Amino acid sequence: MIETLAIISLVVIAPLAIILHYVTKWKQSGTLSGADEKLLQDLWDISHRMESRLNTLETILDDEIPDWRRRT
């Protein structure tokens, strides 16, 4: 009787538990962690500031040197 339960446990329950464990890990790895979300938000903010600075620089160059775009 005990041998039968041990065999059933090893053949059915253990593989099922292992599969469910890795499915859970796989689903968790599909999402961003809090640190990843913060890093992504910081990069997004930095890129917007850089874009704003670039637009300002282009405006200044357009005023100071009207044909600067044709020189490159």
CHARMM internal coordinates of N, CA and C (Angstrom, degrees):
IC EDIT
DIST 1 N 1 CA 1.4551
DIST 1 CA 1 C 1.5354
ANGL 1 N 1 CA 1 C 110.84
DIST 1 C 2 N 1.3167
ANGL 1 CA 1 C 2 N 117.08
DIHE 1 N 1 CA 1 C 2 N -48.10
DIST 2 N 2 CA 1.4624
ANGL 1 C 2 N 2 CA 120.78
DIHE 1 CA 1 C 2 N 2 CA -179.81
DIST 2 CA 2 C 1.5236
ANGL 2 N 2 CA 2 C 110.23
DIHE 1 C 2 N 2 CA 2 C -66.08
DIST 2 C 3 N 1.3347
ANGL 2 CA 2 C 3 N 116.38
DIHE 2 N 2 CA 2 C 3 N -38.70
DIST 3 N 3 CA 1.4585
ANGL 2 C 3 N 3 CA 119.80
DIHE 2 CA 2 C 3 N 3 CA 178.45
DIST 3 CA 3 C 1.5243
ANGL 3 N 3 CA 3 C 111.07
DIHE 2 C 3 N 3 CA 3 C -63.12
DIST 3 C 4 N 1.3098
ANGL 3 CA 3 C 4 N 116.84
DIHE 3 N 3 CA 3 C 4 N -38.28
DIST 4 N 4 CA 1.4624
ANGL 3 C 4 N 4 CA 121.67
DIHE 3 CA 3 C 4 N 4 CA 179.60
DIST 4 CA 4 C 1.5253
ANGL 4 N 4 CA 4 C 110.31
DIHE 3 C 4 N 4 CA 4 C -64.93
DIST 4 C 5 N 1.3076
ANGL 4 CA 4 C 5 N 117.62
DIHE 4 N 4 CA 4 C 5 N -44.75
DIST 5 N 5 CA 1.4688
ANGL 4 C 5 N 5 CA 121.07
DIHE 4 CA 4 C 5 N 5 CA 177.92
DIST 5 CA 5 C 1.5289
ANGL 5 N 5 CA 5 C 111.37
DIHE 4 C 5 N 5 CA 5 C -64.19
DIST 5 C 6 N 1.3141
ANGL 5 CA 5 C 6 N 116.56
DIHE 5 N 5 CA 5 C 6 N -37.97
DIST 6 N 6 CA 1.4671
ANGL 5 C 6 N 6 CA 120.13
DIHE 5 CA 5 C 6 N 6 CA 178.75
DIST 6 CA 6 C 1.5225
ANGL 6 N 6 CA 6 C 110.32
DIHE 5 C 6 N 6 CA 6 C -65.43
DIST 6 C 7 N 1.3212
ANGL 6 CA 6 C 7 N 116.34
DIHE 6 N 6 CA 6 C 7 N -43.21
DIST 7 N 7 CA 1.4711
ANGL 6 C 7 N 7 CA 119.94
DIHE 6 CA 6 C 7 N 7 CA 179.67
DIST 7 CA 7 C 1.5224
ANGL 7 N 7 CA 7 C 110.83
DIHE 6 C 7 N 7 CA 7 C -65.39
DIST 7 C 8 N 1.3346
ANGL 7 CA 7 C 8 N 117.10
DIHE 7 N 7 CA 7 C 8 N -43.55
DIST 8 N 8 CA 1.4728
ANGL 7 C 8 N 8 CA 120.46
DIHE 7 CA 7 C 8 N 8 CA 178.00
DIST 8 CA 8 C 1.5245
ANGL 8 N 8 CA 8 C 109.98
DIHE 7 C 8 N 8 CA 8 C -62.18
DIST 8 C 9 N 1.3080
ANGL 8 CA 8 C 9 N 116.87
DIHE 8 N 8 CA 8 C 9 N -41.00
DIST 9 N 9 CA 1.4647
ANGL 8 C 9 N 9 CA 120.52
DIHE 8 CA 8 C 9 N 9 CA 178.62
DIST 9 CA 9 C 1.5272
ANGL 9 N 9 CA 9 C 110.87
DIHE 8 C 9 N 9 CA 9 C -61.69
DIST 9 C 10 N 1.3133
ANGL 9 CA 9 C 10 N 117.39
DIHE 9 N 9 CA 9 C 10 N -45.40
DIST 10 N 10 CA 1.4620
ANGL 9 C 10 N 10 CA 120.88
DIHE 9 CA 9 C 10 N 10 CA -178.12
DIST 10 CA 10 C 1.5275
ANGL 10 N 10 CA 10 C 112.32
DIHE 9 C 10 N 10 CA 10 C -70.37
DIST 10 C 11 N 1.3195
ANGL 10 CA 10 C 11 N 117.11
DIHE 10 N 10 CA 10 C 11 N -33.82
DIST 11 N 11 CA 1.4614
ANGL 10 C 11 N 11 CA 120.69
DIHE 10 CA 10 C 11 N 11 CA -175.35
DIST 11 CA 11 C 1.5277
ANGL 11 N 11 CA 11 C 112.07
DIHE 10 C 11 N 11 CA 11 C -85.42
DIST 11 C 12 N 1.3215
ANGL 11 CA 11 C 12 N 118.36
DIHE 11 N 11 CA 11 C 12 N -35.69
DIST 12 N 12 CA 1.4630
ANGL 11 C 12 N 12 CA 121.09
DIHE 11 CA 11 C 12 N 12 CA -173.40
DIST 12 CA 12 C 1.5251
ANGL 12 N 12 CA 12 C 112.42
DIHE 11 C 12 N 12 CA 12 C -109.12
DIST 12 C 13 N 1.2923
ANGL 12 CA 12 C 13 N 116.57
DIHE 12 N 12 CA 12 C 13 N -56.39
DIST 13 N 13 CA 1.4627
ANGL 12 C 13 N 13 CA 120.67
DIHE 12 CA 12 C 13 N 13 CA -170.63
DIST 13 CA 13 C 1.5222
ANGL 13 N 13 CA 13 C 112.26
DIHE 12 C 13 N 13 CA 13 C -72.24
DIST 13 C 14 N 1.3233
ANGL 13 CA 13 C 14 N 118.24
DIHE 13 N 13 CA 13 C 14 N -44.24
DIST 14 N 14 CA 1.4701
ANGL 13 C 14 N 14 CA 120.32
DIHE 13 CA 13 C 14 N 14 CA -177.98
DIST 14 CA 14 C 1.5342
ANGL 14 N 14 CA 14 C 112.18
DIHE 13 C 14 N 14 CA 14 C -62.73
DIST 14 C 15 N 1.3383
ANGL 14 CA 14 C 15 N 120.44
DIHE 14 N 14 CA 14 C 15 N -49.15
DIST 15 N 15 CA 1.4660
ANGL 14 C 15 N 15 CA 119.02
DIHE 14 CA 14 C 15 N 15 CA 177.96
DIST 15 CA 15 C 1.5239
ANGL 15 N 15 CA 15 C 112.96
DIHE 14 C 15 N 15 CA 15 C -62.15
DIST 15 C 16 N 1.3388
ANGL 15 CA 15 C 16 N 116.62
DIHE 15 N 15 CA 15 C 16 N -37.88
DIST 16 N 16 CA 1.4601
ANGL 15 C 16 N 16 CA 119.99
DIHE 15 CA 15 C 16 N 16 CA 178.22
DIST 16 CA 16 C 1.5306
ANGL 16 N 16 CA 16 C 110.54
DIHE 15 C 16 N 16 CA 16 C -63.42
DIST 16 C 17 N 1.3170
ANGL 16 CA 16 C 17 N 116.87
DIHE 16 N 16 CA 16 C 17 N -42.51
DIST 17 N 17 CA 1.4657
ANGL 16 C 17 N 17 CA 120.73
DIHE 16 CA 16 C 17 N 17 CA 178.55
DIST 17 CA 17 C 1.5254
ANGL 17 N 17 CA 17 C 110.90
DIHE 16 C 17 N 17 CA 17 C -63.84
DIST 17 C 18 N 1.3160
ANGL 17 CA 17 C 18 N 116.97
DIHE 17 N 17 CA 17 C 18 N -41.01
DIST 18 N 18 CA 1.4725
ANGL 17 C 18 N 18 CA 120.70
DIHE 17 CA 17 C 18 N 18 CA 178.92
DIST 18 CA 18 C 1.5266
ANGL 18 N 18 CA 18 C 110.59
DIHE 17 C 18 N 18 CA 18 C -65.01
DIST 18 C 19 N 1.3193
ANGL 18 CA 18 C 19 N 116.77
DIHE 18 N 18 CA 18 C 19 N -44.52
DIST 19 N 19 CA 1.4675
ANGL 18 C 19 N 19 CA 120.63
DIHE 18 CA 18 C 19 N 19 CA 179.56
DIST 19 CA 19 C 1.5226
ANGL 19 N 19 CA 19 C 110.68
DIHE 18 C 19 N 19 CA 19 C -62.10
DIST 19 C 20 N 1.3074
ANGL 19 CA 19 C 20 N 117.54
DIHE 19 N 19 CA 19 C 20 N -46.68
DIST 20 N 20 CA 1.4673
ANGL 19 C 20 N 20 CA 120.35
DIHE 19 CA 19 C 20 N 20 CA 179.66
DIST 20 CA 20 C 1.5275
ANGL 20 N 20 CA 20 C 111.57
DIHE 19 C 20 N 20 CA 20 C -64.03
DIST 20 C 21 N 1.3099
ANGL 20 CA 20 C 21 N 117.43
DIHE 20 N 20 CA 20 C 21 N -35.68
DIST 21 N 21 CA 1.4697
ANGL 20 C 21 N 21 CA 121.11
DIHE 20 CA 20 C 21 N 21 CA 177.69
DIST 21 CA 21 C 1.5301
ANGL 21 N 21 CA 21 C 110.42
DIHE 20 C 21 N 21 CA 21 C -61.62
DIST 21 C 22 N 1.3265
ANGL 21 CA 21 C 22 N 116.75
DIHE 21 N 21 CA 21 C 22 N -48.12
DIST 22 N 22 CA 1.4623
ANGL 21 C 22 N 22 CA 119.46
DIHE 21 CA 21 C 22 N 22 CA -178.10
DIST 22 CA 22 C 1.5172
ANGL 22 N 22 CA 22 C 112.93
DIHE 21 C 22 N 22 CA 22 C -73.36
DIST 22 C 23 N 1.3239
ANGL 22 CA 22 C 23 N 118.52
DIHE 22 N 22 CA 22 C 23 N -28.29
DIST 23 N 23 CA 1.4670
ANGL 22 C 23 N 23 CA 120.89
DIHE 22 CA 22 C 23 N 23 CA 173.85
DIST 23 CA 23 C 1.5241
ANGL 23 N 23 CA 23 C 109.42
DIHE 22 C 23 N 23 CA 23 C -64.68
DIST 23 C 24 N 1.3209
ANGL 23 CA 23 C 24 N 116.44
DIHE 23 N 23 CA 23 C 24 N -42.16
DIST 24 N 24 CA 1.4619
ANGL 23 C 24 N 24 CA 120.60
DIHE 23 CA 23 C 24 N 24 CA 177.92
DIST 24 CA 24 C 1.5300
ANGL 24 N 24 CA 24 C 110.57
DIHE 23 C 24 N 24 CA 24 C -63.48
DIST 24 C 25 N 1.3221
ANGL 24 CA 24 C 25 N 117.71
DIHE 24 N 24 CA 24 C 25 N -44.19
DIST 25 N 25 CA 1.4745
ANGL 24 C 25 N 25 CA 121.17
DIHE 24 CA 24 C 25 N 25 CA 177.70
DIST 25 CA 25 C 1.5213
ANGL 25 N 25 CA 25 C 110.59
DIHE 24 C 25 N 25 CA 25 C -61.61
DIST 25 C 26 N 1.3347
ANGL 25 CA 25 C 26 N 116.85
DIHE 25 N 25 CA 25 C 26 N -40.69
DIST 26 N 26 CA 1.4639
ANGL 25 C 26 N 26 CA 121.17
DIHE 25 CA 25 C 26 N 26 CA -179.03
DIST 26 CA 26 C 1.5254
ANGL 26 N 26 CA 26 C 110.82
DIHE 25 C 26 N 26 CA 26 C -63.98
DIST 26 C 27 N 1.3202
ANGL 26 CA 26 C 27 N 116.94
DIHE 26 N 26 CA 26 C 27 N -41.77
DIST 27 N 27 CA 1.4675
ANGL 26 C 27 N 27 CA 120.50
DIHE 26 CA 26 C 27 N 27 CA 179.05
DIST 27 CA 27 C 1.5214
ANGL 27 N 27 CA 27 C 111.23
DIHE 26 C 27 N 27 CA 27 C -66.79
DIST 27 C 28 N 1.3230
ANGL 27 CA 27 C 28 N 117.53
DIHE 27 N 27 CA 27 C 28 N -38.15
DIST 28 N 28 CA 1.4636
ANGL 27 C 28 N 28 CA 120.78
DIHE 27 CA 27 C 28 N 28 CA 179.08
DIST 28 CA 28 C 1.5134
ANGL 28 N 28 CA 28 C 111.58
DIHE 27 C 28 N 28 CA 28 C -67.40
DIST 28 C 29 N 1.3104
ANGL 28 CA 28 C 29 N 117.39
DIHE 28 N 28 CA 28 C 29 N -36.02
DIST 29 N 29 CA 1.4620
ANGL 28 C 29 N 29 CA 119.48
DIHE 28 CA 28 C 29 N 29 CA -178.43
DIST 29 CA 29 C 1.5253
ANGL 29 N 29 CA 29 C 111.61
DIHE 28 C 29 N 29 CA 29 C -73.97
DIST 29 C 30 N 1.3150
ANGL 29 CA 29 C 30 N 118.08
DIHE 29 N 29 CA 29 C 30 N -13.90
DIST 30 N 30 CA 1.4541
ANGL 29 C 30 N 30 CA 121.45
DIHE 29 CA 29 C 30 N 30 CA 178.72
DIST 30 CA 30 C 1.5153
ANGL 30 N 30 CA 30 C 113.41
DIHE 29 C 30 N 30 CA 30 C -77.64
DIST 30 C 31 N 1.3177
ANGL 30 CA 30 C 31 N 117.91
DIHE 30 N 30 CA 30 C 31 N -10.09
DIST 31 N 31 CA 1.4568
ANGL 30 C 31 N 31 CA 121.06
DIHE 30 CA 30 C 31 N 31 CA -179.60
DIST 31 CA 31 C 1.5247
ANGL 31 N 31 CA 31 C 110.06
DIHE 30 C 31 N 31 CA 31 C -109.34
DIST 31 C 32 N 1.2983
ANGL 31 CA 31 C 32 N 115.14
DIHE 31 N 31 CA 31 C 32 N 160.81
DIST 32 N 32 CA 1.4647
ANGL 31 C 32 N 32 CA 120.57
DIHE 31 CA 31 C 32 N 32 CA 178.38
DIST 32 CA 32 C 1.5205
ANGL 32 N 32 CA 32 C 109.92
DIHE 31 C 32 N 32 CA 32 C -84.11
DIST 32 C 33 N 1.2945
ANGL 32 CA 32 C 33 N 115.30
DIHE 32 N 32 CA 32 C 33 N 142.28
DIST 33 N 33 CA 1.4609
ANGL 32 C 33 N 33 CA 119.37
DIHE 32 CA 32 C 33 N 33 CA 174.54
DIST 33 CA 33 C 1.5220
ANGL 33 N 33 CA 33 C 109.01
DIHE 32 C 33 N 33 CA 33 C -78.58
DIST 33 C 34 N 1.2949
ANGL 33 CA 33 C 34 N 116.49
DIHE 33 N 33 CA 33 C 34 N 169.57
DIST 34 N 34 CA 1.4628
ANGL 33 C 34 N 34 CA 120.46
DIHE 33 CA 33 C 34 N 34 CA 179.28
DIST 34 CA 34 C 1.5164
ANGL 34 N 34 CA 34 C 111.79
DIHE 33 C 34 N 34 CA 34 C -61.17
DIST 34 C 35 N 1.3358
ANGL 34 CA 34 C 35 N 116.84
DIHE 34 N 34 CA 34 C 35 N -39.38
DIST 35 N 35 CA 1.4678
ANGL 34 C 35 N 35 CA 120.56
DIHE 34 CA 34 C 35 N 35 CA 179.11
DIST 35 CA 35 C 1.5290
ANGL 35 N 35 CA 35 C 110.41
DIHE 34 C 35 N 35 CA 35 C -66.94
DIST 35 C 36 N 1.3395
ANGL 35 CA 35 C 36 N 116.93
DIHE 35 N 35 CA 35 C 36 N -38.44
DIST 36 N 36 CA 1.4655
ANGL 35 C 36 N 36 CA 120.32
DIHE 35 CA 35 C 36 N 36 CA 178.16
DIST 36 CA 36 C 1.5237
ANGL 36 N 36 CA 36 C 111.02
DIHE 35 C 36 N 36 CA 36 C -65.34
DIST 36 C 37 N 1.3280
ANGL 36 CA 36 C 37 N 116.69
DIHE 36 N 36 CA 36 C 37 N -41.13
DIST 37 N 37 CA 1.4677
ANGL 36 C 37 N 37 CA 120.17
DIHE 36 CA 36 C 37 N 37 CA 178.68
DIST 37 CA 37 C 1.5226
ANGL 37 N 37 CA 37 C 110.93
DIHE 36 C 37 N 37 CA 37 C -63.66
DIST 37 C 38 N 1.3302
ANGL 37 CA 37 C 38 N 117.11
DIHE 37 N 37 CA 37 C 38 N -40.98
DIST 38 N 38 CA 1.4703
ANGL 37 C 38 N 38 CA 120.29
DIHE 37 CA 37 C 38 N 38 CA 178.98
DIST 38 CA 38 C 1.5185
ANGL 38 N 38 CA 38 C 110.77
DIHE 37 C 38 N 38 CA 38 C -65.36
DIST 38 C 39 N 1.3270
ANGL 38 CA 38 C 39 N 117.26
DIHE 38 N 38 CA 38 C 39 N -42.54
DIST 39 N 39 CA 1.4593
ANGL 38 C 39 N 39 CA 121.26
DIHE 38 CA 38 C 39 N 39 CA 177.88
DIST 39 CA 39 C 1.5207
ANGL 39 N 39 CA 39 C 110.50
DIHE 38 C 39 N 39 CA 39 C -61.82
DIST 39 C 40 N 1.3156
ANGL 39 CA 39 C 40 N 117.35
DIHE 39 N 39 CA 39 C 40 N -43.93
DIST 40 N 40 CA 1.4535
ANGL 39 C 40 N 40 CA 121.26
DIHE 39 CA 39 C 40 N 40 CA 178.99
DIST 40 CA 40 C 1.5248
ANGL 40 N 40 CA 40 C 111.11
DIHE 39 C 40 N 40 CA 40 C -62.83
DIST 40 C 41 N 1.3253
ANGL 40 CA 40 C 41 N 117.57
DIHE 40 N 40 CA 40 C 41 N -41.86
DIST 41 N 41 CA 1.4620
ANGL 40 C 41 N 41 CA 121.16
DIHE 40 CA 40 C 41 N 41 CA 177.81
DIST 41 CA 41 C 1.5273
ANGL 41 N 41 CA 41 C 110.97
DIHE 40 C 41 N 41 CA 41 C -64.57
DIST 41 C 42 N 1.3329
ANGL 41 CA 41 C 42 N 117.36
DIHE 41 N 41 CA 41 C 42 N -41.44
DIST 42 N 42 CA 1.4669
ANGL 41 C 42 N 42 CA 120.79
DIHE 41 CA 41 C 42 N 42 CA 177.53
DIST 42 CA 42 C 1.5201
ANGL 42 N 42 CA 42 C 111.15
DIHE 41 C 42 N 42 CA 42 C -61.92
DIST 42 C 43 N 1.3196
ANGL 42 CA 42 C 43 N 117.01
DIHE 42 N 42 CA 42 C 43 N -43.82
DIST 43 N 43 CA 1.4665
ANGL 42 C 43 N 43 CA 120.49
DIHE 42 CA 42 C 43 N 43 CA 178.11
DIST 43 CA 43 C 1.5207
ANGL 43 N 43 CA 43 C 111.30
DIHE 42 C 43 N 43 CA 43 C -63.61
DIST 43 C 44 N 1.3165
ANGL 43 CA 43 C 44 N 116.69
DIHE 43 N 43 CA 43 C 44 N -38.40
DIST 44 N 44 CA 1.4657
ANGL 43 C 44 N 44 CA 121.42
DIHE 43 CA 43 C 44 N 44 CA 178.24
DIST 44 CA 44 C 1.5320
ANGL 44 N 44 CA 44 C 109.74
DIHE 43 C 44 N 44 CA 44 C -63.26
DIST 44 C 45 N 1.3214
ANGL 44 CA 44 C 45 N 117.24
DIHE 44 N 44 CA 44 C 45 N -45.38
DIST 45 N 45 CA 1.4698
ANGL 44 C 45 N 45 CA 121.21
DIHE 44 CA 44 C 45 N 45 CA 179.25
DIST 45 CA 45 C 1.5263
ANGL 45 N 45 CA 45 C 111.08
DIHE 44 C 45 N 45 CA 45 C -63.34
DIST 45 C 46 N 1.3226
ANGL 45 CA 45 C 46 N 117.02
DIHE 45 N 45 CA 45 C 46 N -43.33
DIST 46 N 46 CA 1.4678
ANGL 45 C 46 N 46 CA 121.08
DIHE 45 CA 45 C 46 N 46 CA 179.27
DIST 46 CA 46 C 1.5267
ANGL 46 N 46 CA 46 C 110.61
DIHE 45 C 46 N 46 CA 46 C -62.29
DIST 46 C 47 N 1.3213
ANGL 46 CA 46 C 47 N 116.89
DIHE 46 N 46 CA 46 C 47 N -41.53
DIST 47 N 47 CA 1.4691
ANGL 46 C 47 N 47 CA 119.56
DIHE 46 CA 46 C 47 N 47 CA -179.36
DIST 47 CA 47 C 1.5221
ANGL 47 N 47 CA 47 C 111.13
DIHE 46 C 47 N 47 CA 47 C -65.19
DIST 47 C 48 N 1.3338
ANGL 47 CA 47 C 48 N 117.35
DIHE 47 N 47 CA 47 C 48 N -37.02
DIST 48 N 48 CA 1.4667
ANGL 47 C 48 N 48 CA 119.52
DIHE 47 CA 47 C 48 N 48 CA 177.68
DIST 48 CA 48 C 1.5254
ANGL 48 N 48 CA 48 C 111.41
DIHE 47 C 48 N 48 CA 48 C -68.00
DIST 48 C 49 N 1.3296
ANGL 48 CA 48 C 49 N 116.92
DIHE 48 N 48 CA 48 C 49 N -38.49
DIST 49 N 49 CA 1.4717
ANGL 48 C 49 N 49 CA 119.13
DIHE 48 CA 48 C 49 N 49 CA 176.61
DIST 49 CA 49 C 1.5234
ANGL 49 N 49 CA 49 C 110.64
DIHE 48 C 49 N 49 CA 49 C -65.12
DIST 49 C 50 N 1.3246
ANGL 49 CA 49 C 50 N 116.85
DIHE 49 N 49 CA 49 C 50 N -40.96
DIST 50 N 50 CA 1.4652
ANGL 49 C 50 N 50 CA 119.91
DIHE 49 CA 49 C 50 N 50 CA 178.99
DIST 50 CA 50 C 1.5275
ANGL 50 N 50 CA 50 C 110.74
DIHE 49 C 50 N 50 CA 50 C -64.57
DIST 50 C 51 N 1.3284
ANGL 50 CA 50 C 51 N 117.29
DIHE 50 N 50 CA 50 C 51 N -39.92
DIST 51 N 51 CA 1.4551
ANGL 50 C 51 N 51 CA 120.81
DIHE 50 CA 50 C 51 N 51 CA 178.55
DIST 51 CA 51 C 1.5262
ANGL 51 N 51 CA 51 C 110.69
DIHE 50 C 51 N 51 CA 51 C -63.61
DIST 51 C 52 N 1.3261
ANGL 51 CA 51 C 52 N 116.39
DIHE 51 N 51 CA 51 C 52 N -40.89
DIST 52 N 52 CA 1.4638
ANGL 51 C 52 N 52 CA 120.63
DIHE 51 CA 51 C 52 N 52 CA 178.02
DIST 52 CA 52 C 1.5276
ANGL 52 N 52 CA 52 C 110.91
DIHE 51 C 52 N 52 CA 52 C -63.49
DIST 52 C 53 N 1.3180
ANGL 52 CA 52 C 53 N 116.75
DIHE 52 N 52 CA 52 C 53 N -42.48
DIST 53 N 53 CA 1.4718
ANGL 52 C 53 N 53 CA 120.30
DIHE 52 CA 52 C 53 N 53 CA 178.82
DIST 53 CA 53 C 1.5224
ANGL 53 N 53 CA 53 C 110.96
DIHE 52 C 53 N 53 CA 53 C -65.43
DIST 53 C 54 N 1.3211
ANGL 53 CA 53 C 54 N 116.88
DIHE 53 N 53 CA 53 C 54 N -39.85
DIST 54 N 54 CA 1.4593
ANGL 53 C 54 N 54 CA 120.67
DIHE 53 CA 53 C 54 N 54 CA 178.95
DIST 54 CA 54 C 1.5217
ANGL 54 N 54 CA 54 C 110.73
DIHE 53 C 54 N 54 CA 54 C -64.24
DIST 54 C 55 N 1.3298
ANGL 54 CA 54 C 55 N 116.63
DIHE 54 N 54 CA 54 C 55 N -42.15
DIST 55 N 55 CA 1.4664
ANGL 54 C 55 N 55 CA 119.81
DIHE 54 CA 54 C 55 N 55 CA 177.46
DIST 55 CA 55 C 1.5254
ANGL 55 N 55 CA 55 C 111.22
DIHE 54 C 55 N 55 CA 55 C -62.70
DIST 55 C 56 N 1.3338
ANGL 55 CA 55 C 56 N 116.48
DIHE 55 N 55 CA 55 C 56 N -39.88
DIST 56 N 56 CA 1.4657
ANGL 55 C 56 N 56 CA 120.30
DIHE 55 CA 55 C 56 N 56 CA 177.67
DIST 56 CA 56 C 1.5258
ANGL 56 N 56 CA 56 C 110.65
DIHE 55 C 56 N 56 CA 56 C -64.25
DIST 56 C 57 N 1.3208
ANGL 56 CA 56 C 57 N 116.66
DIHE 56 N 56 CA 56 C 57 N -43.52
DIST 57 N 57 CA 1.4631
ANGL 56 C 57 N 57 CA 120.83
DIHE 56 CA 56 C 57 N 57 CA 178.61
DIST 57 CA 57 C 1.5238
ANGL 57 N 57 CA 57 C 111.23
DIHE 56 C 57 N 57 CA 57 C -62.19
DIST 57 C 58 N 1.3193
ANGL 57 CA 57 C 58 N 117.28
DIHE 57 N 57 CA 57 C 58 N -42.07
DIST 58 N 58 CA 1.4669
ANGL 57 C 58 N 58 CA 120.27
DIHE 57 CA 57 C 58 N 58 CA 178.68
DIST 58 CA 58 C 1.5203
ANGL 58 N 58 CA 58 C 111.15
DIHE 57 C 58 N 58 CA 58 C -64.92
DIST 58 C 59 N 1.3239
ANGL 58 CA 58 C 59 N 117.05
DIHE 58 N 58 CA 58 C 59 N -37.52
DIST 59 N 59 CA 1.4640
ANGL 58 C 59 N 59 CA 120.53
DIHE 58 CA 58 C 59 N 59 CA 177.43
DIST 59 CA 59 C 1.5259
ANGL 59 N 59 CA 59 C 110.53
DIHE 58 C 59 N 59 CA 59 C -63.80
DIST 59 C 60 N 1.3240
ANGL 59 CA 59 C 60 N 116.24
DIHE 59 N 59 CA 59 C 60 N -44.01
DIST 60 N 60 CA 1.4650
ANGL 59 C 60 N 60 CA 120.56
DIHE 59 CA 59 C 60 N 60 CA 178.44
DIST 60 CA 60 C 1.5294
ANGL 60 N 60 CA 60 C 110.32
DIHE 59 C 60 N 60 CA 60 C -62.54
DIST 60 C 61 N 1.3139
ANGL 60 CA 60 C 61 N 116.65
DIHE 60 N 60 CA 60 C 61 N -45.44
DIST 61 N 61 CA 1.4672
ANGL 60 C 61 N 61 CA 119.74
DIHE 60 CA 60 C 61 N 61 CA 179.57
DIST 61 CA 61 C 1.5263
ANGL 61 N 61 CA 61 C 111.25
DIHE 60 C 61 N 61 CA 61 C -64.43
DIST 61 C 62 N 1.3208
ANGL 61 CA 61 C 62 N 117.61
DIHE 61 N 61 CA 61 C 62 N -38.37
DIST 62 N 62 CA 1.4615
ANGL 61 C 62 N 62 CA 120.30
DIHE 61 CA 61 C 62 N 62 CA 177.38
DIST 62 CA 62 C 1.5226
ANGL 62 N 62 CA 62 C 111.02
DIHE 61 C 62 N 62 CA 62 C -60.60
DIST 62 C 63 N 1.3394
ANGL 62 CA 62 C 63 N 117.12
DIHE 62 N 62 CA 62 C 63 N -37.49
DIST 63 N 63 CA 1.4629
ANGL 62 C 63 N 63 CA 121.05
DIHE 62 CA 62 C 63 N 63 CA 179.27
DIST 63 CA 63 C 1.5215
ANGL 63 N 63 CA 63 C 111.87
DIHE 62 C 63 N 63 CA 63 C -74.31
DIST 63 C 64 N 1.3264
ANGL 63 CA 63 C 64 N 117.18
DIHE 63 N 63 CA 63 C 64 N -41.63
DIST 64 N 64 CA 1.4592
ANGL 63 C 64 N 64 CA 121.80
DIHE 63 CA 63 C 64 N 64 CA -174.56
DIST 64 CA 64 C 1.5326
ANGL 64 N 64 CA 64 C 112.72
DIHE 63 C 64 N 64 CA 64 C -81.92
DIST 64 C 65 N 1.3182
ANGL 64 CA 64 C 65 N 116.66
DIHE 64 N 64 CA 64 C 65 N -43.22
DIST 65 N 65 CA 1.4688
ANGL 64 C 65 N 65 CA 122.06
DIHE 64 CA 64 C 65 N 65 CA -176.54
DIST 65 CA 65 C 1.5305
ANGL 65 N 65 CA 65 C 107.36
DIHE 64 C 65 N 65 CA 65 C -132.16
DIST 65 C 66 N 1.3254
ANGL 65 CA 65 C 66 N 118.00
DIHE 65 N 65 CA 65 C 66 N 89.46
DIST 66 N 66 CA 1.4535
ANGL 65 C 66 N 66 CA 121.24
DIHE 65 CA 65 C 66 N 66 CA -172.66
DIST 66 CA 66 C 1.5413
ANGL 66 N 66 CA 66 C 114.86
DIHE 65 C 66 N 66 CA 66 C -58.03
DIST 66 C 67 N 1.3137
ANGL 66 CA 66 C 67 N 118.34
DIHE 66 N 66 CA 66 C 67 N -32.21
DIST 67 N 67 CA 1.4778
ANGL 66 C 67 N 67 CA 119.30
DIHE 66 CA 66 C 67 N 67 CA -175.47
DIST 67 CA 67 C 1.5393
ANGL 67 N 67 CA 67 C 112.75
DIHE 66 C 67 N 67 CA 67 C -102.51
DIST 67 C 68 N 1.3085
ANGL 67 CA 67 C 68 N 118.07
DIHE 67 N 67 CA 67 C 68 N 24.47
DIST 68 N 68 CA 1.4632
ANGL 67 C 68 N 68 CA 121.17
DIHE 67 CA 67 C 68 N 68 CA -177.86
DIST 68 CA 68 C 1.5161
ANGL 68 N 68 CA 68 C 113.30
DIHE 67 C 68 N 68 CA 68 C -63.99
DIST 68 C 69 N 1.3257
ANGL 68 CA 68 C 69 N 116.13
DIHE 68 N 68 CA 68 C 69 N -28.49
DIST 69 N 69 CA 1.4628
ANGL 68 C 69 N 69 CA 118.89
DIHE 68 CA 68 C 69 N 69 CA -178.26
DIST 69 CA 69 C 1.5312
ANGL 69 N 69 CA 69 C 111.67
DIHE 68 C 69 N 69 CA 69 C -71.24
DIST 69 C 70 N 1.3148
ANGL 69 CA 69 C 70 N 117.22
DIHE 69 N 69 CA 69 C 70 N -29.94
DIST 70 N 70 CA 1.4690
ANGL 69 C 70 N 70 CA 120.90
DIHE 69 CA 69 C 70 N 70 CA -179.64
DIST 70 CA 70 C 1.5106
ANGL 70 N 70 CA 70 C 112.03
DIHE 69 C 70 N 70 CA 70 C -78.28
DIST 70 C 71 N 1.3150
ANGL 70 CA 70 C 71 N 118.90
DIHE 70 N 70 CA 70 C 71 N -16.95
DIST 71 N 71 CA 1.4637
ANGL 70 C 71 N 71 CA 122.87
DIHE 70 CA 70 C 71 N 71 CA -178.54
DIST 71 CA 71 C 1.5134
ANGL 71 N 71 CA 71 C 112.54
DIHE 70 C 71 N 71 CA 71 C -76.24
DIST 71 C 72 N 1.3098
ANGL 71 CA 71 C 72 N 117.73
DIHE 71 N 71 CA 71 C 72 N -23.79
DIST 72 N 72 CA 1.4674
ANGL 71 C 72 N 72 CA 119.62
DIHE 71 CA 71 C 72 N 72 CA -176.66
DIST 72 CA 72 C 1.5088
ANGL 72 N 72 CA 72 C 112.11
DIHE 71 C 72 N 72 CA 72 C -88.88
END
COOR INIT
IC SEED 1 N 1 CA 1 C
IC BUILD
